[in-house]
Amino acid sequence: MALLLIAAHGYQRLTRNQEERRQARTGSTRPHGDLTSIFFFPAAVLLPLWLATTLIITVRWARYVIARQPPFRFIKTTASIIAAAATAHRLAAWMLRHQPANETWQAEAHMLIIVIAGIGYVTQQIVVVAFLKRLAAPPADRLTRVHLFGSNEHLTDLATAIALATLLTAADASMPATLTMTFLAIKIHELVTDRETGRHDGGTGLATKARWTELATQSLYDAPAQNRTPGLLIVDLDHFEQVNDTYHHLVGDMLLREVADQLPGSVRPDDIVGRFGGEEFVVLLHDSDNARAIAERIQQIDLVFTRSAGGEPVVLSNRTASIGIAVADTPDATLDSLLASADAALYQAKAAGRNRVVGPWVKARHTSRDR
């Protein structure tokens, strides 16, 4: 246990600065790229369950201090890890008691036990996470792969951690193996952090224009096979230039951050949110069936808040947004055509007096805009 505990704490200490920089850059408090599970799975298989549980709680507490997660999220994640460790421990113990005595296949049987225990470890976490998210989600929402696993990149990180954990367990967590896996975990964490930092807008933490375009293009490409009709929203803050002119850019940046913090909570988990620059945000809707309702929910975001600028309190109230909607309801719809249609609809909303939602139900005119 001591070796795994030292390795896990060493990994956390050596990646703490990277985590702090990532949080400052993206605004995210989620421990993205956290590979401490590399040390949890070997502990579950090789140690008594109470020792493995002690190690998990100790390491998770250190992660909580670094990541500054809400307590309920920390408890939920820790509980799911402990449940998964208990499942893996019991599976491994049962199979070890019932493995054949034939020494010819001992190495193969040992590896098979580890693999099956690993499957149990991952499956148990999925079940717990799915159950908790089902309780938290509205009854009408369905759980998707993104709910359970995150994006393809998160799946890649998970698969990498599982592979390293399996190799470390197969080596009985020996000192050379533990040191090697710890070094690999640190290098992988660096790559993951650099990847995430480069794909998020520094001012808001949302996806950059390039990253959003990449994700939205892929979602549109997958839509026909998944029998869904995507939609697109362009959200533009009304009279944003007046905020900058009156209170200077510092307060304007605060307002953008406030919108960015609240915007993801107004859409669905499968929808893709990004910032296109200035006061303009974009949302690629996974399915456009509730496009207008989602846009109206975005308009209800509370933009009344007080901030301090240069030592003086600043109260921003009555901030509104205009939203243009486009729907990919034709086979030849592309991201560019959706952006053009949503942009034209946004112009109509601005021309009609701002603080409006305009979509395909209004014939839009393509012309220049004065915002």
C-alpha positions, 0 to 999 in steps of 0.5 A: 500500500505504501508504494502505491500511496507514495506513487499516487501522491507523487503523481498529484504533486507533480501535476498540480501546477499543470492543473492550476494552469489549466483551471485558470485558462479554461475556467474548468474545475473538473480534474480533466486528465486525472489518472489516479485510477491507475493506482486504485485498481491495483490496490483493489486487486492486490490489497485487502479491501479495507486497505484499498478503501483507505488508499482511495479516500486518502488520494481522493482527499488530496485530489479534492484539495487540488481540484476544489470540486463541490463536496457533493461531486467529490463524495459521489465520485469517491463512492463510485470508485470505492464501489468499483474497487469492492466489485473488482476485489471480490471478483478477483478473490472469487476467481483466484479461489476457483482457478485450475491447479494446472501450472501450465496456464498460470500466467494466462489465468492470472492475466485473465483474472485481472482483465475480468476484474478490470471489466467489473471495476469499470462496469460498476462505476458506469452503473453507479454514475448512470444511477446517480445521473438518472436521479438528477436528470429530468424524467424526459431526458435520456442518458446518452454515451456522452452523459456516461463517458464524456467525449471521445477524448475522455474515452481515450483517457479512460482507456489509457488509464485502464491499460496502465492500471492493468499492466501495473496490476499484472506486475504486482505493483512492483517498484520498477513497474510503479515508477514506470507507470507513474512517469507515464501517467505524468507525461500523459497528464501533460499531453491531456492538459495541453490539448484541453488548454489549446481548445478552450477560449481563454476568456470564457473557458468555452470551446474556441471557434476552431474547436467548436467548428470541428465538433459541430462538423462531426455532429452534423456528419453523424446526424443522418445515421442517428436519425436526428435533425440538428439545429444551430443558435447564434446568441448575441448580447444586446448593446454589449459595446455600451458595457465596454464604453461605460465600464471598460473592458474589464467589466465586459469580460466579467459579463462574458464570463458570467454568460459562459458560466450559465450558458451550458446549463441552459442547453442539453449535455449533447449540445455543443457550446462555443464562443465565436468572438466578441459578444457572440456565442454559438450552440450546435443543437444535437436535435432541433426538436426543442430549439425555440424552447432552448433559445427562450431558456437562454434568454432567461439567463440571469444577467443581473449581477454586481461586480467590482471594477477598480474598487468601485461596485458595478451593477449590471442589470436588464442585460438581454440577448438576441438569438437566431435559429437555423435548422438542418432540415435539408439533406444538403445542409452544411455548417456554413449554410446553418451559420448563414441562416442563423446569422440572417435570423439574428439580424432580423431579431436585432432589426425588430428591436433586439431581445428576441428569438427568430428562427425558420418561421420568419423569412430572414433577409441577408444583409449587414448588421449593426449591433 
